[in-house]
Amino acid sequence: MPLLTQQIQDEDDQYSLVASLDNVRNLSTILKAIHFREHATCFATKNGIKVTVENAKCVQANAFIQAGIFQEFKVKEESVTFRINLTVLLDCLSIFGSSPMPGTLTALRMCYQGYGYPLMLFLEEGGVVTVCKINTQEPEETLDFDFCSTNVINKIILQSEGLREAFSELDMTSEVLQITMSPDKPYFRLSTFGNAGSSHLDYPKDSDLMEAFHCNQTQVNRYKISLLKPSTKALVLSCKRR
């Protein structure tokens, strides 16, 4: 980032948050996966930035960008929180286009001075620098689902590829998706109840798609399909980490 790194050190002292990336595409790809509502709440700590999107206090999506991903990452306070229009942010991050020339990267320097100030984006590509200022808002309180590992009854980990295929085959005329987990058959079942009748997708516990299967008792839960749809974006990006 030849131009963006020519910042006077004293100028950085006025910012509560400074983060730089050599390739902005990595950030925009992650944020697109949780972009199912217009606004998002951003939480920055020394560990990185968490971006949270919620819908009707029923579903929550989180994207966490670790501090090590950034070429430069500084947070002056213990935590920095603000709310921002995610749609506008994504538009700014792709201001040089979504399909850059081969070998060309768009660099990003992101600065936030604190409460009441805009989020400033300095984007550089091919020696051209664009500055964007996005107004921030009062952060709203987000849901705390408080998932406690000691109270887990059943736990199943599936390869994302298999789950993506399953979601693509769901009957979207059904209002709900029923998920059955059991130590005995059908082990793991996805059920829908649409205009054409009910349908079931069963996965045996020894399936190649199963990464982990720990079931202590039969459990049946129903979820609104409309609330599960946003998760398909994240499934497209997901991969196995060892």
Disulfide bonds with the S-S distance in Angstrom:
none
